[in-house]
Amino acid sequence: MSSAPLADAGSGDKPLRLAYLVSHPIQYQAPLLRRIAQDPEIDLTVLFGSDFSVRGYKDEGFGVEVAWDTPLTEGYRHEFLTAFRDTGTVSATSPVSRGLYRRLGGFGAEPAFDALWVHGYASVNALAGIVCANLLGIPVLLRAESWLGDRERSGPKLALKHLFFHDLASLIDAVLPIGSVNARYWTHYFGGRVPQFPMPYAVNNDWFTEKAGQARTEVASLRDRLQLAPGRPVVLFASKLQTRKHCDHLVEAFDRLLADRPAVTPYLVIVGDGEERQRLEAQVQALGLAADTRFVGFQNQSALPRFFALASVFVLPSRHEPWGLIVNEAMASGCPVIASTDVGCHVDLITPGMEGYVFPTGDIAALTEALQAVFATPDAAAAMGRAAARRMQSWSFEQDLQGLRGALAHVTHRRLAPAAEPR
């Protein structure tokens, strides 16, 4: 890693050629990629290993066929690499692409890119891209969701992981932490050997704010469709109905909340589908909560702001949730959030009593207390919702672009002009 001085970027300089290697088009990332593509000093090319997410596919977590209703590949240059192996899912060995070395500029007069940004490190494709870039002298930026709250491993496996990261550090020029928990992960494994440039995990805040605002004028019709009585608040869960998401903990806490006979009785609305749905429906029936609970199934991206506008509070009680981008979406929509301590974003986004509450993972009594606090006064939830929306103003794509530009300036030794406003 060179310590050469930064070169001024004069008006005649070409934009920095940045390749982004990622498994497939991801609904959360598409708006960010469009924003990066608008920067006149970054010439972005996205290299996808697979197109399964734009073809439509069965999401194992939701348990349903998914075809995203928001554009995944519009507004930025992209290519689908030739597949050596593509199972239509993401794993350590799928997708695997052919010709990565050649596409990055191998066998040419010079490399095709000034830097390579890689999403993740635990797949054949990501590692192949990292190795190829190093062979060609292309600096590598690494971004991933990893955290130290990972599943337990034996001593020998941990020793191998430390050895792996010791070797990986020599191939990475900078990492792009998505938040505080992720930054601690990189510090733990890389120490000070690899510089960090924060690139927060963000969503399209403006889109959610606008759509939720529009939806608030139509909440009455959604309440009618769901047969929700006027005036009763709504507790919202929206995620895959998987064991680790622990919607069952929310159902139990909701039962305890109602047993306490609150002044105003809320509804519980469960958005999503998956392997746990049947068991959750049985739990609701067994607890006598059917009249107060609604299961609405999988809802596509464009429908979510309507449910955030309907909700008084959003709850994510997950175990093993390195970030939890749906928390960003809820907060940008002006909805307060209750999250477990296993939801990694809570460290950066939620100050208890301000934007919502945080409870120890699996502690149903503490989750019940958080729900009680949200409904303690008539305006408590609304005030926390306004605070949540304000918090997201400084956790946005603009901060992402700032971090990425800082990393690019560092690894290419080029001083970039201040970022321009989006067009």
PyMOL commands that set and color helices and strands:
alter all, ss='L'
color gray80, all
select helices_A, chain A and resi 30-37+52-55+100-103+124-135+155-169+180-190+205-225+243-245+247-259+277-286+290-292+301-310+325-332+346-349+364-374+380-392+397-412
alter helices_A, ss='H'
color red, helices_A
select strands_A, chain A and resi 7-8+16-22+42-48+57-59+64-66+78-80+83-85+96-97+115-119+140-143+174-175+234-238+267-271+293-297+313-316+337-340+356-359+414-415
alter strands_A, ss='S'
color yellow, strands_A
deselect
rebuild
show_as cartoon
